Amino acid sequence: MSFPRTGNDLLQPVLALHCSGADGRQWRPLAENLEPPLHLLTPAFYGAAGNAGWSGDHAFSLADEAGPILELIDATAVPFHMIGHSYGGGVALHIALQRPHAVSSLTLYEPSAFHLLRMAEPEEAGSFAEISAVAEATVRGLANGDYRSAAGHFVDYWGGDGAWAALRPSLQTALTQWLPKAPLDFRALIEEPTCLEAYRRLDFPVLILRGAFAPAPTAAVARLLAGALPNCEVKTIAGAGHMGPISHAETVNRHILNFLNANQKSGAVFRRALCRPTQ
């Protein structure tokens, strides 16, 4: 993925990282409401639609997922804004620690930094046990070959009961085909070695968004990060759950755009009126 130029002026990049099982199209409604100089980049993770799977050369980690994005950042001459949802939020946090000088702002919607729950035991033992059970159920489904059922349980956990049944058959098929990547995502998030204290040095503006009906593990991660990040605000999206950036895209994107505007160093406003996302 290259970073475009307009005339002699370099556009200001906004990196938006998608959740597990999705791809960059998740952020299409946001892209429709950004205007230059902001320019949205939506890199795809390993195994996402149109992107290669993990090579299998060694045990997978967030550093592996972040590697191609760090190359893009290093080739960009200006600071960037970063957005991450769920797994994308976990990757975004890893990237922010690797290149803090290059980050203008960071927006996280329920980042799945589950390693913080593992390290916070016994305070977060219940939340860690819950997400560990979800990961283990996914692995069992892959081991016994029942990919479709495992994908259904995965989707219903994150989207609520009935979320799987409500999906188009083509999307169910796509998620079933993607499912072998899910254990790698869980492993990378849970085994990440970064401790909570490390995030205290990230002093750029951070917005944490969470749904009013957030699952216990991501609600706990948001709470831990909010207590550690020195320049952080937290907002709750009424009526939303973990999949708020998709189910409540208009509201979530409004918060994101307002935050981007507030953290433009030029003081200019780069938002136009929100239109409703197409279905």
N, C-alpha and C positions, 0 to 999 in steps of 0.2 A: 504494500500500500504506500503510495507516494503522497507528498504533501504539496498541494497546488500553490501557485503564486498568481497574483493579480497585478499585472503591470510590474511596477518596481516595489510593490508593497506585499509583504508577507502576511497572509491571513493569520488570524489567531486561532490555534487549534483547540478543539474540545474533543477529548477522547472519551467515548462512551462504551463501556464494557458490559456485555450482555450476561444474562444468568445461564446456568446450566440447562442444556437442552434447547436453547434458543440460538439466535444469531443476530447480526447487526440490524436486521429488519425490525427488531424489537424497538429501536429508537427512531423509526421513521416519523411518527407524529412529532417528536421533538425536532427533528431535522427540518420539518415543514415550517417551524416557527423561529428558526434562527436566520439571521441576516448577516451579511458581511459587516465587519471583518471576522466575525465568528464563523468557524467552519467545522462541521461535525465529522469526525472520523470514527468508524465503527468496526475495528478489527475483529475478526472471527477467531475463536479459540479452536484448538485441536478438536477434530471430530464434528465441528459444526457444519451445517449445510454449505457445500462448496469449498470446504477446507480439508486438508489432509488429516488423517488420524495420527495419534502419537506413534513414534517410531518403535518404541519398545526397547530402546538401547539401554535403558537403566530405569531405576525406580523413579516414578514421576513426582514432580514437586511444583510448587507455585513458581519457582525460579524458571522452570522449563516453560511454563505457560507465558510468563512475563517476558522471556527472552526476545521474541520477535518484536514486541511492543517497545521494549527498551531500545532496540535498534532504530525504530522509527523516531523515538524521542531524541536519541543522540544525533540524528540527522536533521533535527528541526532547530532553527536558530532562535526561537522565542519561547518563553514559558507557555505552558498549556494548562487548561482546565481539565479535570478528570472526573468522570461519573462512573459509578459501578453499582450494579444490582446483584445481590446475592453472591454467587460465586465470582461474578465480575467485581464485586466490592472487595472480596478477599484478595483477588489479583491486584486491584487498584492500590490497596494498602501496601502490598509487597513492593509495587513499583514506586510508590511515594517514598518509602524508606530508602530505596536505591537511588532515587533522583530527587531529593527534596528541594534542591535549588531550582528545579525546572517546573515546579508545580505552582500555579497561580491560585487554584482553589480545588477542593475535593468535595464531591457530593456522593454520599453513600446511601443506598436504599437497602436496609437490612443486610449489611455485609455478613457473609457466612464465615467469619474468622473463628472457626470452631476450636482452633488451637488455644484460644484464650479461655475457653471453658475447661479444656483439659488441664491447663495450668492453674486454674482458679479453684480447683477442688480443695475442700469439700463444699465451698460456698455455692458452686454451680454444678454440683454433682448430678442433680436431677435433670438439668438441661443437657448436660453432656451425655448422660445415659440415654436420653430421648433421641438425640441426633445420632448417637452410635447405633441405636436399634434400627433407625431408618437406613443407615449405611449398610448394616449387616443384612437387612432384608433384601436390599438391592443386590448384594453379592450373592445371596442364596438363590435369588431368581435367575441370575446369570449362570450359576453353577449347575442348576438343574434344568436349564434350557427354557424356562418359562419367562421369556423376556417380556412378553406382552403384559402378563399379570404384574410383574415387577415394575414395569413402566407405569401401569395404572396406579399402583400403591404410591410410587414416587410423586406422581402428579397430584393425587388426592391429598397427600400430606402437605404439599406446598400450596395447592390451590383450593383446598377444602373438599369435603365429601361431594362427589358428583362432578368434580372438575374434569376427570378423565372421560366420563360418559358424555360430557358436553362438547368435547373436542370433535372436529371434523375427522372422518376416517383417515384422510390423507395425513393429518397431523399426528394421529395416533400411530400410524405406520412409521412416520419419520422419527418420532420419539422412541419407538421400539427399536429402530435401527441404531439410534444414537446411544442407547442404554449402556453398552459396554464402556463408554467413557465415564459414566457416573461414578463407579468406584474409584477411578483415578482422581476425579474432582474431590470426592470425600477424603481420600487419603491425603491429597495435597493440602487441603484445608485443616485437617486434624493434626497432621504431622509437621506443619510449619513450625520452625523452632523459635520464632520471634516472641519475646515476652511482652507483656502489657507495657512495661516501663519504657520500652523502646519507642513507643508511639508518642511519648511526651515531648520528643524533640521536633515533632511536626508542627511548626508554629504558623503555617498558612491557614487561611479560613477553611473550615470544614462544616458541612451541613450533613447531619444524619437524619434521614427520613425513615419512618417506620409506620406500618399499618396499625390501626387500632386493634386488629385481631392477629397480630404477629404471633407466630409460633414461639413457644418458650425459649428455644435455643437462640433464635435471632434477636428476640427481645433482650435476652441477657447479654449478647454480644454488643448490642447498641448501648446498653447501660454501662458496660465496662469501658467501651471506647469513649463515651461521653465524659466519663470521669477522668480519663487519661489525657485526651487531646486538649491542648491549652487554649485553642481558639475555635471552639466547637459550639454549634447550636443544634438543638434537636427539635424536630417537628413531627407530630403524629397526624396521619391521614385518616380522617373519619371514614368509617365504613370499609376500609381497605384491609387486606391481609398481606401476605408475603409477596403476592404477585401484583401489587399496587401499580408498578410502572406500566402494566398491561391493562389491568382491569379498571384502573382509575387514572389513565394516562393524562387526561386533561388537567386534573388537579395536581398530580405529581410533577408534570412538566411545567406548570405555572410556578411551583416552588423552585424548581431548578432554574428556570429563566430569571426569576427575580433574584436568585442568589448569584447567578452569573453577572447580571447587571450591577449588583451592589459591589462586586469585586473586580470590575473593570477599572484598572488604574487610571485610565483617561477620564473617567467620570461620565463617559458617554453611555447612552442607553441603546442596546442592540436588540430590543425585543419588539415585535409587532403584536397586534392583538391576537390572542390565541384563537384558532379555529378548532372545531371539534375534529378529533382524529377519524379518519375513514375506517370503516369496519371491514 
